[in-house]
Amino acid sequence: MFVFPAPVSVSAPRRFASARLLDQLFSERVSAPASTSRVPAMDVAESDTGYTLAFDVPGVTREQLKVSVQGRRVVLETADAAEAPAEEGQRVLYRERTQARYARTVALPSEVDAASASAKFDNGVLTLTLAKKVPTGATQVAIG
């Protein structure tokens, strides 16, 4: 269910106050808040032999990605990148397109073999292929 605020009647003095705020917004150098972590969208698929995870990380380079696998836990992080400077002779009035930092931890249903993991990065989508670890603890005992 979505909740939307009720429309409010704006009187003339308030309308002018809004215009002043808008003018003030563009009269100062404004940038988005400091870098915060975003949670990337993710798909997880399972087969008999392993898992495939796909993460959406737009605007990130291959060098910024860091993936670690331990047991059944997968951690994706991106390194902070420097904000693009304004071109010479220009000043930034407003900036919404900041470099994002992504972070996500996933706990899979069973352990995976980190040594056989593979990753592919294409068009802002990181795809991990992880093989399930074959349990080695149980052995069959012959009855004589």
Salt bridges, closest charged atoms under 4 A:
GLU46 OE2 - LYS132 NZ 2.62
GLU77 OE1 - LYS66 NZ 3.97
ASP80 OD1 - ARG101 NE 3.73
GLU83 OE2 - ARG95 NH1 2.99
GLU111 OE1 - LYS133 NZ 3.82
